Every structure is written in C-alpha cells, then in structure tokens.
Amino acid sequence: MAELRRTTCNRDCPDACSILATVEQGRVTRLAGDPDHPVTQGFLCYRTSHFLQTQYAPDRLRTPLLRRGDTLVPVSWDEALDVAAERLLRIRAESGPAAIFHYRSGGSLGLLKLVVDYFFELFGPVTIKRGDICSGAGDAAQQLDFGEEDSHDLFDLEQARHILLWGKNVAVSGPHLIPVLRRARERGARLVLIDPVHHRTVGLCERFIQLRPAGDFALAMAVAQVLFQRGWVDPEAERYCDHLDRFGALCQSRTLSDWCQEADVTPEEAIDLAARLSDRPAAILVGWGMARRRIGGAIVRALDALGAISGNLGISGGGVSYYFKRRGAFDTSFVRGAAVAPRTVCEPLLGAEVLRMADPPIRAIWITAGNPVAMLPESLTVQEALRTREFVVVVDSFLTDTARLAHLVLPTTTLLEADDLLGAYGHHYLGVARPVVPPPEGVRSDLEIVQALAARVGLGDALAGDAAAWKRRLLAPKLGPHGVTLEDLERGAVRNPLAPRILFADRTFPTPTGRVNLICEAPPAGPAPPPDYPLWLLSLSTEWSQASQWARPVHGPAQVTVHPAAAGGLPDGALARLESQVSSMIVRVRHDPRQRRDVAIVPKGGHLRDGRCANALIRAATTDLGEGGALYDERVRIVPLAP
C-alpha cells in the first residue's frame, strides 16, 4: 500500500522545498511538491523531481572504502572508524590539531552538519575554512552597508510597483519565486531583468537590459546619477544614510555617457531604471552571481545604495534582497568557528593555501558535504593538494572527483534519508527533514559517523544524543520563547517568528551609527584583459545541474554556448577547445544569437573526470570583500581542434 511521507529538501538551493514522497514496499516511487507549503505550492524543480535516479543509482556507495595501495577497497565500519581515529590521533599528537583541516561546504544545508564542526572544534580546534565560494562578497557587502543580511517577507513582493531582477535567473535558481512574481505582475508590478545573459527569466519581464559582463557597478552609478540630477533621491535619505554627499560625488565623478559606455547600455536604459526606482515601492532582487566577480562586493554595495537613496528601504514592496537569514531561528552558538580555530584556509584559494601551509603542514583533511575538486577554481591545483596529503577522508554518497582521491570514503545519507533541520535562503519558512525511507544497509548519517568517531577519541559524551535531541538543542533557545517546538515543524512549515515582514521598517540599521553605510569609493580598475582571450567565461546553473552534487556523470564533451559571431567561424555542433590561461577542455559549440558576443556559457556542476568541469579553467582569486570566489572574471577563447 502506498504511503505519503513529508520531508524537506536539504540541497544548496534557496527554496528548501517541502517534498511529498510516495513510498511503496519500502521504496520511494514518486516525488512531488507539498501543496500545503506556502512556497513549494505543489511543485518541485526538475532536479528534485528526478532525484530518484540518484537515490537508486547503481553506483551509490553502500560500504566504507579504504585505500590500500592505489585501490579503494570495501571495509567494515569498525575498521574504517578505527583507522580514522588512529590516524587523526597520531597526526594531532605529532603535529598538533592545526595539521588537521575540516572542510565543510553546502552539499547539505542541514543544521545538524554543525555537529561535525563541533566535533572537530572539541578534537582540536582544527584548521577550518574561511570565506565563501558562492556568496562571500555579497554577504560582506550587506553586513557592511546595513549591519544585517536579510530580506522582506517573500510575499511582500506582491506589493511592489517595480521589481528589478538584477542578475537573477529565477527560472533556474529560484523557481518557486516565479508564482510570486506572476502574482505581483497581475497586481500591476512591472518587471525588468538586468543581465549579460539571455535566459528564460526574460519571458517574465517587460524589459531586458543586456549589459556587459561586470558592467553592473557602472550601470548602478549611472542610475544613481540620474536619481540625484532629477531630484528623485528620497528627501529623507540624509536622515538614515551616512556619506550621502560622498556617494553623490562618486556617481557624478563621470558623465552619464561614460558610465553607460562602460556598462554597454544606453543612457535611456539607465534613466528608465532610475524612474522605476523613484516610482516607489520598487524592489531589487540581487542575483548571487553579482558577488562572484572581482568587484562583487562593490557591485552589491552599489545596488544597496540604489535601494537606500531612492527611498525603497523599510517600506512594503521595496528592499534590496540578496539573502534570507536561514540560520536566524536556530542557536548555533555552541560552535565558535574561526574565533577559536588555530588557522583558516581561504575557500576560493584552497588548493594553493593547503599546498603552501607549513609549521605545521596540513597532513589530514576531512571533507563534509562538499566536492572541492569540482566546486572550487583551479581544480587541478585542488586535486594536487588533496593527492599529496597524508590522510584524506570524504563523507559522501558517491565517488565524486574528490572522493576518488581519498584514503577513506564513508557513505552517507541522501536528502530522502536525512534527519535534520532546515532554514531557507530564499524565504523565511523553517522545515524538518525526516527519513522517508531508511538508508541502505551500510550507510550512516554524518551525525552517526561523527558520534562513532567521537566515542573512539574520548569525546563520546560531548556528542551524545540522537537527531531529535540535537534538533531540540538548536530550536529551543530562540524559538522556544515564541512557542515553536520541533513537533510544530514536523506538522508543517512554520514561518520564522523572528523574521520581520518588512526589514528595517523604522529605517534604523544595526550599523555602528544606526544608518546605512553608503559606498564612497569606486573599486580599483582590474588588470587589462588578455587580448587573445576575448570571451568572458560564465559557468551557470541549469535546470539539470545547479552544482556537482546534482549532476550525474555525463558522457561526451561539455557544451559551450556563444553568439554565432563569437564562434571563430566554427559551425553549430562543432567540437573545439575552450582555453583559458589556466587550462583547457574539449567542448561542443552551440550557437545562440540572443547572447552577447563577448560571453561563453558553460553549464555549472560538471565533473572533472568527465572533462566537463569549468572550474578547471578558472584561476583561484578572491573578491574585493568577504573572500568570495571571483569566478566570473576568467577570459577564454575557442580554438578549432587540429585536423
């Protein structure tokens, strides 16, 4: 008899969907969106709808693997954990805990992954990562500007008169935002997309501004100049904004024509955006790609400033939304992180920093919820860093590019077997992940793995407690006073009671002065682009793969999409070599006349072993703020294959 069971998706996606799984005879046969969830609204993205192909893939790991010589061989859990405990204890005794590096990323956004952090903090503290490969610059920018990083209630968008989708492809990276935008449009909102790439979100908008890659700061300055010159700045802005005069001087330091030329837009387009912002309320939805440029922090700060001076902060239908505070409802204070770590590794520079570290060198790496070889720039450098360590442990469900380098691979649960807590970075609803089916024999959760390891190194009592006990520990301090319990979350979605419906409604900001900290200086000019590499490489999410964790192995070369005039005379469908100054890969050329002539688009999430990993072409570099990854500044060229 079929049974419906509810869980919450824990993948790195803003939507954190509520999933209804149909279970028959112990096997999941169908996945659907929960119609009772206010955001999921009964549908799932393509990736999650097709997750059963991953759940029941024949190459899924079902036993620990230990490297003996050049081969990973199956071993028992007892042997695997005994080996892990012995080697970690020995390395700590010989070189100190700084010689051990715990790397955790976003392969699962479950809050109980913090227990793994807690173990390594108690065991050491050990070396951990700093920065954020995806959103570091934007996170730092909004904290600097507003003293807080959060958003209005998602459904407040329906009150907007204008919505600016600035570098945000909701059709792929936030599909559950689409119904909200459609309802806003039905109520009269006018939508505009600002993006160098033509994609499906264009169809939601009445206007599309296809600016030059990295032209966002210049366009924002042009828009701000129009706001000042036409008297469209909020008369109250001086009361709640610091440095208003200096920001005004910055945006007027060049002519409107010059700013627009740098962004490759027309003055009329800048004037149109300014008019929309002045016709309040107007909301700016900032795409995460904005922060993945060398000047990503300055770009997000410029967009924050547009929202501030136009009077769109603290009002219904307004705001500058980059992120929702997904951990805000949970008490995570038991993990102190960088405050106690002996040292840190910058995530975008992981390969080079691990190779360079000494006194002591990094001898062991434990990897949780991540595939850094595929995820991080300079994949070959990351690969070398892992290959040359003494002991690498990877906890994963598959033999990823990273797991293939490990000395020990420990099989863990999938999203359908997870027992966890979830917030969301695309809305304010909280969720619970519950196993809709038990994991296969031989598979353990990260919590079970680290608890068994803790028992072997004298930390068993500190990590005791089942998943439900840890969930309550995370929930009680902040949500308990509001009457929200674990049982409430298990019954269905609960909106975070700590999240305001209108952010900064009193126009008071948790900055040192209580006012918006406006950007005052333009970012420094970058190096001149290499003339022989005319195309900006943009590795973007698709409906099929948002990251390597979603992408099943695919045979054949990756696809590069370019304007026909940028294909170097190669016909549609031709094989070619896509080259950067870092590396190269074989690709199949696809023509799209809707794209700019200076971009080359490659799907995100490809595996290095399949020759489809765009990160292998991208140099490791950080953003201006937040130590994010400057992933969208690499230049490439298309070269015909030798006959």
C-alpha positions in Angstrom: 0.0 0.0 0.0 1.3 3.4 -1.0 2.1 5.9 1.8 2.8 9.7 1.5 5.7 10.9 3.7 6.9 14.5 4.0 10.4 15.8 4.2 12.4 19.0 3.3 15.0 19.3 0.6 18.4 19.9 2.0 20.2 20.8 -1.2 22.0 24.1 -1.8 19.0 26.0 -3.3 17.1 28.9 -1.9 13.7 27.2 -2.0 14.1 24.5 0.7 11.1 22.7 -0.8 8.7 20.6 1.2 8.6 17.2 -0.6 5.9 14.6 -0.6 7.4 11.1 -1.2 5.3 8.2 -2.2 6.6 5.1 -0.6 5.6 1.6 -1.7 7.1 -1.5 -0.1 10.0 0.4 1.4 10.9 2.2 -1.9 10.3 5.7 -3.0 8.3 5.6 -6.2 7.4 9.3 -6.7 8.4 12.7 -5.5 6.0 15.7 -5.6 5.9 19.2 -4.1 3.8 19.7 -1.0 0.7 21.6 -2.0 0.2 22.8 1.6 3.6 24.5 1.8 3.2 28.3 1.1 6.3 28.5 -1.0 6.6 25.0 -2.5 2.9 25.2 -3.7 2.8 21.6 -5.0 5.7 21.6 -7.5 9.4 20.7 -7.5 12.2 21.8 -9.7 13.4 19.4 -12.5 16.4 18.4 -10.4 14.5 17.3 -7.4 11.7 15.8 -9.4 14.2 13.5 -11.0 16.2 12.8 -7.8 15.1 9.1 -7.7 17.6 8.5 -10.5 20.3 9.5 -8.0 18.7 7.9 -5.0 18.7 4.5 -6.6 21.7 4.8 -8.8 23.7 1.6 -9.1 27.0 3.4 -8.3 25.8 4.7 -4.9 28.2 3.9 -2.1 26.9 1.3 0.4 30.1 0.5 2.4 33.2 2.3 3.6 36.1 2.3 1.3 39.7 2.3 2.5 42.7 2.9 0.2 45.2 0.1 0.0 47.9 0.9 -2.5 46.2 2.5 -5.5 42.8 0.9 -4.8 39.8 1.8 -2.6 38.6 -1.5 -1.2 35.4 -2.2 0.9 35.9 -2.5 4.7 33.7 -2.7 7.7 32.5 0.4 9.6 34.5 -0.7 12.6 37.7 -0.9 10.6 37.0 2.4 8.8 36.4 4.3 12.0 39.3 2.6 13.8 41.6 3.7 11.0 40.2 7.3 11.1 40.6 7.6 14.9 44.1 6.2 14.9 45.4 8.4 12.1 43.7 11.6 13.4 45.0 11.0 16.9 48.5 10.3 15.7 48.6 13.4 13.5 47.3 15.5 16.3 49.9 14.1 18.7 52.8 14.6 16.3 51.9 17.9 14.7 49.1 19.5 16.7 45.5 19.9 15.7 46.3 22.7 13.2 47.7 19.9 10.9 44.1 18.6 10.5 41.8 20.6 8.2 38.0 20.1 8.4 36.4 21.4 5.2 32.6 21.6 5.2 30.6 23.1 2.3 27.0 23.3 1.2 26.3 19.9 -0.2 23.7 19.7 2.5 22.3 22.8 4.2 21.0 20.8 7.2 21.8 22.4 10.5 22.9 19.2 12.1 26.1 19.3 10.0 27.2 21.8 12.7 27.7 18.8 15.0 30.6 17.7 12.7 32.1 21.2 13.2 31.6 20.8 16.9 33.4 17.5 17.0 36.5 19.0 15.2 36.4 22.0 17.5 36.5 19.8 20.5 39.0 17.5 19.0 41.3 20.4 18.2 40.3 23.0 17.5 41.5 22.2 14.0 42.1 24.3 10.9 38.8 25.3 9.1 37.8 27.3 6.1 37.1 31.0 5.8 35.3 33.0 3.1 32.5 31.6 1.0 33.0 30.4 -2.6 29.4 31.4 -3.6 28.3 34.5 -1.7 31.1 35.8 0.4 31.3 39.3 -1.3 27.5 39.8 -1.2 27.3 38.7 2.4 30.1 41.1 3.5 28.6 43.9 1.4 25.2 43.8 3.0 26.7 43.4 6.5 28.9 46.5 5.9 26.0 48.6 4.5 23.1 47.5 6.7 24.6 45.7 9.6 22.3 42.8 8.8 21.7 40.5 5.9 18.1 39.5 5.4 15.1 40.3 3.3 11.4 41.4 3.5 8.9 38.6 3.7 8.9 36.8 0.3 5.2 37.6 -0.4 5.7 41.3 0.3 7.0 41.4 -3.3 3.3 41.4 -4.4 3.1 45.0 -3.1 5.8 46.2 -5.4 5.2 48.6 -8.3 8.5 47.7 -9.9 10.8 44.7 -9.4 14.4 44.8 -10.7 15.8 41.3 -11.2 19.5 42.2 -11.2 21.5 39.3 -12.5 18.9 36.8 -11.2 17.7 33.9 -13.2 14.7 32.7 -11.2 13.7 30.2 -13.8 16.7 28.1 -12.9 17.9 29.2 -9.5 14.7 30.0 -7.7 11.7 28.6 -9.5 9.4 29.0 -6.5 9.8 32.7 -6.8 8.1 32.6 -10.2 4.5 32.3 -8.9 5.1 35.2 -6.5 6.4 37.4 -9.4 3.5 36.4 -11.6 1.0 37.5 -8.9 2.9 40.7 -8.4 2.7 41.3 -12.2 -1.1 40.6 -12.1 -1.4 43.3 -9.4 0.4 45.8 -11.7 4.1 45.3 -10.9 6.4 45.9 -13.8 9.5 43.6 -14.0 12.8 44.3 -15.6 15.8 41.9 -16.0 19.4 43.2 -15.9 21.8 40.5 -17.0 24.5 39.9 -19.6 23.0 36.5 -20.4 19.7 35.9 -22.2 17.8 33.2 -20.3 14.3 32.1 -19.6 13.6 34.7 -17.0 13.4 37.3 -19.8 9.9 35.9 -20.5 8.7 37.2 -17.1 9.9 40.7 -17.7 8.6 43.7 -19.8 12.2 44.8 -20.4 15.6 43.2 -20.6 18.8 45.2 -20.3 21.7 43.1 -21.5 24.7 44.9 -20.1 28.4 44.0 -20.4 29.7 41.3 -18.0 31.0 43.1 -14.9 29.3 46.3 -16.0 26.9 46.3 -13.1 28.8 48.8 -10.9 29.0 51.3 -13.8 25.3 50.9 -14.5 24.4 51.4 -10.9 26.4 54.6 -10.8 24.7 55.8 -13.9 21.3 55.1 -12.3 22.3 56.9 -9.1 23.5 59.9 -11.1 20.1 60.2 -12.7 18.4 59.9 -9.3 20.5 62.9 -8.0 20.2 65.0 -11.1 16.4 64.7 -11.5 15.7 65.2 -7.8 14.5 61.6 -7.3 16.5 61.0 -4.2 14.3 60.4 -1.2 14.2 63.7 0.8 14.6 61.7 4.0 17.7 59.9 2.7 20.2 62.2 4.6 18.5 61.2 7.9 19.1 57.5 7.5 22.2 57.3 5.2 25.8 58.1 6.1 28.0 59.6 3.4 25.2 60.7 1.1 27.3 63.6 -0.2 30.3 61.4 -0.9 28.2 58.8 -2.7 26.6 61.6 -4.8 30.1 62.8 -5.7 31.1 59.2 -6.6 28.3 58.6 -9.0 28.8 62.1 -10.6 32.5 61.7 -10.9 32.0 60.6 -14.5 29.4 61.6 -17.1 26.3 59.6 -17.6 27.6 58.7 -21.1 30.9 57.4 -19.7 29.2 55.2 -17.1 26.8 53.9 -19.7 29.6 53.2 -22.1 31.5 51.2 -19.5 28.3 49.1 -18.9 27.5 48.9 -22.6 24.0 50.2 -22.1 22.2 53.3 -23.4 21.6 56.4 -21.2 17.9 55.8 -21.8 18.2 52.4 -20.1 19.8 54.0 -17.0 17.1 56.7 -16.9 14.4 54.0 -17.2 15.8 52.1 -14.2 16.1 55.4 -12.2 12.5 56.2 -13.0 11.4 52.8 -11.8 13.2 53.2 -8.5 11.7 56.6 -8.0 8.2 55.2 -8.6 8.0 53.6 -5.2 7.8 50.9 -4.0 10.5 49.2 -6.0 12.3 46.0 -5.0 15.8 45.0 -6.2 16.4 41.2 -6.2 20.2 40.7 -6.4 21.5 37.5 -8.1 24.2 35.6 -6.4 26.4 35.9 -9.5 26.8 39.6 -8.8 29.1 38.7 -5.9 31.2 36.2 -7.9 33.2 38.9 -9.6 36.5 40.6 -8.5 34.5 43.7 -7.6 31.5 41.7 -6.4 31.3 43.5 -3.0 31.3 46.9 -4.7 28.6 45.8 -7.1 26.3 44.7 -4.3 27.1 47.8 -2.2 26.1 49.9 -5.2 22.8 48.1 -5.5 22.3 48.5 -1.8 22.9 52.3 -2.2 20.3 52.5 -5.0 17.7 51.0 -2.8 18.6 53.3 0.0 18.8 56.7 -1.7 15.6 56.0 -3.7 13.6 55.5 -0.5 12.9 51.9 -1.1 14.3 50.5 2.2 11.9 49.8 5.1 8.8 50.1 3.0 6.4 47.4 1.9 7.1 46.3 -1.7 10.7 47.6 -1.5 14.0 46.4 -0.3 17.3 45.0 -1.7 17.1 41.3 -1.3 20.3 39.2 -1.6 19.7 36.6 1.1 17.3 35.4 3.7 18.8 34.7 7.1 18.4 30.9 7.1 20.1 30.3 10.4 18.5 33.1 12.2 15.9 30.9 14.1 18.5 28.5 15.4 21.0 28.6 18.2 24.4 27.8 16.6 26.4 29.4 19.4 27.9 26.1 20.6 30.2 26.2 17.6 32.6 29.1 17.8 34.4 28.6 14.5 37.1 31.0 13.4 37.2 32.6 16.9 39.0 29.5 18.3 40.5 27.8 15.2 44.3 27.9 15.1 44.2 29.0 11.5 41.9 29.1 8.5 42.1 28.2 4.7 40.5 30.7 2.3 37.9 28.6 0.4 38.5 30.0 -3.1 42.2 29.6 -2.7 42.1 26.2 -1.0 44.4 24.3 -3.4 47.3 26.8 -3.2 46.9 27.5 0.5 46.9 23.9 1.5 50.0 23.2 -0.6 51.7 26.3 0.9 50.9 25.8 4.6 53.7 24.9 6.9 54.6 24.8 10.6 52.8 22.5 10.6 51.7 21.4 7.1 48.2 20.2 6.5 48.5 16.5 6.9 44.9 15.4 7.1 41.7 16.7 5.6 38.2 15.6 6.5 35.6 16.7 3.9 31.9 17.1 4.8 29.1 18.0 2.3 31.5 19.1 -0.4 33.3 18.2 -3.6 36.1 20.8 -3.7 37.8 19.4 -6.8 34.7 20.2 -8.9 33.4 23.1 -6.8 36.5 25.3 -6.5 38.6 27.2 -9.0 41.9 25.8 -10.3 40.5 22.3 -10.0 43.9 20.7 -10.8 45.6 22.6 -8.0 42.9 21.5 -5.6 43.3 17.9 -6.9 47.1 18.1 -6.3 46.6 19.5 -2.8 44.4 16.6 -1.8 46.5 14.0 -3.6 49.6 15.0 -1.7 48.1 14.9 1.8 48.8 12.0 4.2 45.2 11.2 5.1 42.0 12.4 3.3 38.5 11.4 4.4 35.5 12.1 2.3 31.9 11.6 3.5 29.7 11.3 0.5 27.1 9.1 -1.3 29.1 8.7 -4.5 32.7 8.5 -5.7 33.0 12.2 -6.7 36.1 13.7 -8.2 37.1 14.5 -4.6 36.2 11.1 -3.1 38.4 9.3 -5.7 41.4 11.0 -4.1 40.6 10.0 -0.6 42.2 7.4 1.7 38.9 6.7 3.3 35.4 7.2 1.9 32.4 7.0 4.3 29.0 6.5 2.7 26.3 8.9 4.0 22.6 9.5 3.6 20.8 11.3 0.8 18.2 14.1 1.1 15.4 11.4 1.3 17.1 9.7 4.3 18.1 12.9 6.1 17.1 13.6 9.7 17.7 17.4 10.1 16.5 21.0 10.5 16.4 23.4 7.6 16.1 27.1 7.1 16.0 28.7 3.7 17.9 31.4 2.0 15.0 32.2 -0.4 12.2 32.7 2.2 11.5 32.7 5.9 9.9 29.3 6.4 11.5 26.6 8.6 11.4 22.9 7.8 12.3 19.5 9.1 13.9 16.8 7.1 12.8 13.3 8.2 13.8 10.0 6.6 11.1 8.9 4.2 12.9 5.6 3.9 15.8 4.3 5.9 19.3 4.4 4.4 20.5 1.2 2.7 22.4 -1.2 5.0 25.9 0.1 5.4 25.1 3.8 5.1 25.2 6.1 8.1 24.3 9.8 8.6 27.0 12.4 9.3 25.8 12.6 12.9 26.1 8.8 13.4 29.5 8.8 11.8 31.0 11.6 13.9 29.4 10.2 17.1 31.0 6.8 16.5 34.3 8.6 15.8 33.9 10.7 18.9 33.5 7.6 21.0 36.9 6.3 19.8 38.7 9.5 20.7 37.2 10.2 24.1 34.5 12.7 23.1 31.5 10.4 23.1 29.7 12.1 25.9 30.1 15.6 24.4 28.3 14.5 21.2 25.7 12.2 22.7 22.1 12.5 21.6 20.0 11.4 18.7 19.0 13.6 15.8 15.8 14.7 17.6 17.7 15.7 20.7 20.1 17.8 18.6 17.2 19.4 16.8 15.7 20.5 20.1 19.0 21.9 21.2 19.2 24.0 18.1 15.5 25.1 18.3 14.8 25.8 22.0 16.8 28.9 22.8 15.4 31.1 20.1 12.1 29.5 19.1 11.0 28.2 22.5 10.0 31.7 23.8 7.8 32.0 20.7 6.1 28.7 21.4 7.5 26.9 18.4 8.5 23.3 19.0 10.0 20.5 16.9 6.6 18.9 16.8 5.2 22.1 15.2 7.8 21.9 12.5 7.1 18.3 11.9 3.4 19.1 11.3 4.2 21.5 8.5 6.0 24.7 7.5 6.4 27.4 10.2 7.4 30.9 9.4 10.4 32.1 11.4 8.7 34.3 14.1 12.0 36.2 14.5 12.0 37.4 10.9 10.3 40.8 10.3 7.8 41.1 7.5 9.3 44.5 6.5 13.1 44.7 7.0 14.3 48.0 8.6 10.7 49.3 8.9 11.8 52.0 11.2 14.8 52.8 9.0 17.1 52.1 11.9 20.0 49.8 11.0 22.3 47.7 13.2 25.4 49.5 11.9 27.7 51.4 14.3 25.8 54.7 13.6 22.3 53.2 13.1 22.3 54.4 9.5 23.0 52.9 6.1 26.7 52.9 5.3 26.8 54.1 1.7 29.7 53.1 -0.6 32.0 56.1 -1.2 34.8 54.9 -3.5 34.9 53.1 -6.8 36.6 49.8 -6.9 40.1 49.9 -8.4 40.4 49.0 -12.0 41.4 45.5 -12.7 44.2 44.2 -15.0 43.7 44.7 -18.7 42.1 41.6 -20.2 44.4 39.4 -22.3 43.8 40.4 -25.9 43.9 36.8 -27.1 41.1 35.7 -24.8 38.1 37.7 -25.9 35.2 35.9 -24.1 34.0 36.0 -20.5 33.6 32.5 -19.2 30.2 32.2 -17.4 29.6 28.8 -15.8 25.9 28.9 -14.9 23.3 26.8 -13.3 20.9 24.9 -15.5 17.6 23.1 -14.9 19.6 19.9 -14.9 22.6 20.8 -12.7 23.0 23.5 -10.2 26.2 22.0 -8.7 28.2 18.9 -9.0 26.0 17.2 -6.3 23.1 17.3 -8.8 24.9 16.3 -11.9 25.1 12.6 -12.7 28.1 11.6 -14.8 27.5 12.6 -18.5 29.4 11.2 -21.4 30.7 13.4 -24.2 32.1 17.0 -24.1 30.5 19.9 -22.3 28.6 22.4 -24.3 29.7 26.0 -24.8 27.0 28.5 -25.9 28.1 31.5 -27.8 26.8 34.1 -30.3 27.5 32.8 -33.8 29.9 35.7 -34.4 31.9 34.6 -31.4 32.4 31.0 -32.5 35.5 31.8 -34.6 33.9 30.5 -37.8 33.0 27.1 -36.2 29.6 25.8 -37.1 26.9 24.9 -34.6 27.7 21.5 -33.2 31.4 21.6 -33.9 34.0 20.3 -31.5 36.6 22.8 -30.3 38.9 23.5 -27.4 37.9 26.1 -24.9 41.1 27.6 -23.5 41.9 29.9 -20.6 45.3 30.9 -19.4 44.9 28.3 -16.7 43.8 25.2 -18.6 41.6 23.9 -21.4 38.7 21.5 -22.2 37.1 20.0 -25.2 33.6 21.4 -25.9 30.8 21.2 -28.4 30.0 24.7 -29.8 26.3 25.8 -29.7 25.2 29.0 -31.4 22.7 31.3 -29.8 22.2 34.7 -31.5 20.4 36.1 -28.4 23.7 36.1 -26.4 26.3 38.8 -26.3 29.3 38.4 -28.5 31.7 38.5 -25.5 30.4 35.6 -23.4 31.0 31.9 -23.4 28.4 30.0 -21.3 29.2 26.5 -19.9 26.9 24.5 -17.6 27.8 24.6 -13.9 28.4 21.4 -12.0 30.4 19.3 -14.5 32.7 16.6 -13.2 36.5 16.9 -13.8 36.8 13.2 -14.6 34.3 13.6 -17.4 36.2 16.6 -18.8 33.2 18.9 -18.1 34.5 20.9 -15.1 34.5 24.6 -16.0 36.3 25.4 -12.7 39.4 23.7 -14.1 39.7 26.8 -16.4 39.2 29.4 -13.7 42.1 30.9 -11.7 41.8 31.0 -8.0 41.2 34.6 -7.0 39.2 36.3 -4.3 36.6 39.1 -4.4 37.1 42.6 -3.0 35.1 41.8 0.1 34.3 38.6 2.0 36.9 36.4 0.4 34.4 35.0 -2.1 35.4 33.4 -5.3 36.0 35.7 -8.3 34.6 33.0 -10.6 33.2 35.2 -13.4 36.3 37.1 -14.3 38.1 34.5 -16.4 38.6 35.1 -20.1 38.6 32.3 -22.6 38.9 31.6 -26.3 37.5 29.0 -28.7 40.2 27.2 -30.7 39.4 24.7 -33.5 40.7 21.2 -32.9 43.6 20.2 -35.0 42.6 18.2 -38.0 
